Amino acid sequence: MRLIVSNKIKISTIITIACILCLAGIIIIFAKSYFSESIFYVNSKKYSVDHEQGSTMTYYAYSAPSVEVQILNQDRKVIIDHEEYSISKDNNANSIQYAVNYPSGHHYKVEDQSGFFMVYDHNGDIVSPISVYVGGQRILQDGEELYNPSSLVIAAYPMYHSKQGSLFLFCLSFILMMYGWCAYRYENFQRLLFLISLRWIWTQDPEPNDFYYFTCKVGGVLVMVGSFILAIYSLQLDIFS
């Protein structure tokens, strides 16, 4: 009987370890792919690299037209829905400036002020970066371009793209999830937490009671819920590269 129980324990332990290793492998592969990807936004649509061919980069977004960027030394040509937007880069002493020309003949100046973009029309007036959305649909105002000049500049130059998600927060959420599961599931881990807390020094009974085990389980559940929320947040957070 003892041999049978021992074998069962060993088999269950092996299966648990194998599942943990498989899960860890899947998470590592996912993290390497997801968090290494650079993205940018055009009209609130998230774009990432679709493919590269020579000096042409093509970016893809769900339910939105693809963005094609042709690299011409420091200048760029952005193509969206068969419409071509040319961008010329000008480095001066105070800031980086871009001349953005639209197929309609309109032209704008985009000035990079330490990562903050200022847009000026042909009269030198500031163009508002704020767009109006109703029910998830963008409503163009009088004289407003479909694609903001600063969005075209961001799409054209990878140095303005951002890293997708936060790997640090994602790893932290995984660690917290494991902590919460152990605090909920394993009595030996709960005892270890009791010893680490040093409560046994000033309590009359140096052993944890039923209420302590109950609070460990409740705390473990709360930590797991919090770690899940943190994981979702880490996937949605974009880090400027």
URGI-V847087 format. One line per field, one symbol per residue. burial: b if it has 24 or more other C-alpha atoms within 12 Angstrom, else e. A space follows every 10 residues. Layout:
# URGI-V847087
burial=???
This chain:
# URGI-V847087
burial=eeeeeeeeee eeeeeeeeee eeeeeeeeee beebbbbbbb bbbebbbbbe eeeeeebbbb eeeeebbbbb beeebbbbbb eeeebbbbbe eeeeeebbbb bbeeeebbbb bbeeeebbbb beeeeebeee eeeeeeeeee eeeebbbbbb bbbbbbbbeb bbbbbbbebb bbbbebbbbb bbbbeeeeeb bebbeeeeee eeeeeeebee eebeebbebb bebbeebbeb beebbeebee e
